[in-house]
């Protein structure tokens, strides 16, 4: 993707004034000025590690860092959106990249001046933390699914989905397993998230991409010919028992942990259950189902600077150069367990934990979960159509898929 020229230029200007801004953090009389303290909202899982980073910044820059522990999720995001316009709220907040569209539309986050540090992160992480070509967040972790294999039931992962299904069916026929592969689903909404890498392998991504790497909601690609082929395949896989909409995420996790399938599409959040159950597993790339390479959705967490921060330059310095350091990203990784976004930190984490390296490698070839507001028009139509196709209640698969695409397009158009 293109480097944000505006942010790069701003970084050059900001560096000139940074020393002045930091020097002004404490008045001559010892009293505090508006730039004397940085307030950071962070979740309980990472507050301890962030304290050490904040202490280092305080020692180096003479700026007090106040950490406010908040419950991660919708409440934190909504509080930020409500408080920032009033001049309240933090200078910096941790959050998910999928919050970004709402944050930008509400005018509560400031562009982040990464400059040449953009190259220190994988493209998918920078894309995730950007909106309409402008970078707003510093990525600190990635999360995505991959193929998890029970090594006692499958010695290797086949190169294609059809070969994988055949291998799984052979294990089932031998009596050693109950399912050829486990793919989390839902009786009503299916699970477009877990199915997306398979869908993209057929050449049916959700949206087109602009030159700056952002998603283009006006370029809806889900209704392509590849989408029609994917729809027909869902009907076939439903009939063969490859996908069962009654197998929810929790059921899929428990059944794989019970040794009932050689393969599962899963994220790292399920690994503790597999380890506790004594499953010997391997983490592999997702095989191709069609002519294209599978691209799973990637979730990215990171830090955002408030658009109303009185400490904007100082906040940018803390986020980019301290939270963006290898030391900080490794500390946050050890707290949360997710692959670090910073490439040098990812290399260290991968050498220590092969699971982190395996999931991270798959994620770096994925695509960001779309953070654009138009996604609100997508999920329900998408998931219900997939469920109907798997259960063979949708009628003609091509007609059903095209009708879904038309509904999504109409909903986006308003």
Secondary structure, 3 states (H helix, E strand, C coil): CCCCHHHHHHHHHHHHHHHHHHHCCECCCCCECCCCEEEEEECCCCHHHHHHHHHHHHHHHCCEEEEEECCCCHHHHHHHHHHHCCCCCCCEEEEEHHHHHHHHHCCCECCCCCHHHHHHECHHHHHHCEECCEECEEEEEEEEEEEEEECCCCCCCCCEHHHHHHHHHHHHHCCCCCECCEECCCCCCCCHHHHHHHHHHCCCCCEEECCCCCEEEEEECCCCHHHHHHHHHHHHHHHHCCCCCCCCHHHHHHHHHCCCECEEEEEHHHHHHHHHCCCCEEEECCCECCCCCCCCEEEEEEEEEECCCCCHHHHHHHHHHHCCCHHHHHHHHHHHCCEECEHHHHHHHHHHCHHHHHHHHHHHCCEECCCCHHHHHCHHHHHHHHHHHHCCCCCCHHHHHHHHHHHHHHHHHC
